[in-house]
Amino acid sequence: MKGDRKDILTWPGQRLDFSKGCLLMGVLNVTPDSFSDGGQYFDTERAVEHGLKMAADGSAIIDVGTESTRPGASPVSADEQIKRAIPVIEALVKKIGVPVSIDTYNFEVAKAALNAGASMINDITALSDERVGRLAADSYLPVVLMHMQGTPQTMQKNPHYKDVVLEVLQFLLDRAAKAQQFGIPRERIFIDPGIGFGKTLEHNLLLLKNIDKFVKSGYRVLAGPSRKRFIGQITGRENPRERIFGTAAAVALCAAAGVSILRVHDVAEMIDVTKVVNSINC
Ligand code: HH2
């Protein structure tokens, strides 16, 4: 299966080169309430400035999110999300050479983002709305399929699995097969175990410990451990912005295991981590 995975992923107008190892996806939350940077980039100008900085720092993709999915967060209307996302995407695609992805499971938001120039869809519900899958297929775009148990409102109430690694992997393989039925070729599919989405500390650790099993599936893997609560639980650091070294440990482990993309907030710091791991691994 690994043979299907080329080192360079190309799609209309874009390319990602994995030949030297993993790449970073910089998080750009245009929200007032995200768990670690809520409000910091809610203003369009500041959001664009931060996106430009992450690209200059070495981020290979900028991931624009307009709705917090932290545990207990409430959904935001599509109209409001479009209002938040579009000016930021339009400004970024004019100024940077790297792809902009839209972090959404909402068809209307995805469609508006693609019209504004976004060229990748990061769907935390793994194409729960089939129209998002067809949109990605018809537009020849890559997609990220993430696993979540429950919804952001309920997911941390009592997450339960018999075998978390097996169940999460099986779910992602099923969704990836479905994505191919929509017409998305397998090399454009990224699978993501969804660290922190309906998972206890133990579940998150098991998923990270076994991240190689996801890599061996033949699909490219994306992981998003950045600043998350499991790092606070281990280190005692309540403030997500103080979880950079903890994030670095998880990023290094994932990079060494062959994860293709790490979704991170602290691009300037994590680029050094991945450069070192990639150099050792090459
Ligand atoms: N995590 C978050 C949001 N989107 N997408 C993928 N593919 N994988 C992840 O692990 C992931 C994600 C949550 O982080 P953040 O965007 O910083 O927080 P919030 O949801 O509060 O905006």
Boltz pocket constraint, residues with backbone or C-beta under 6 A from the ligand:
constraints:
  - pocket:
      binder: B
      contacts: [[A, 27], [A, 29], [A, 31], [A, 33], [A, 34], [A, 35], [A, 36], [A, 65], [A, 67], [A, 68], [A, 69], [A, 70], [A, 103], [A, 122], [A, 123], [A, 124], [A, 144], [A, 146], [A, 192], [A, 194], [A, 195], [A, 222], [A, 223], [A, 224], [A, 225], [A, 226], [A, 263]]
      max_distance: 6.0
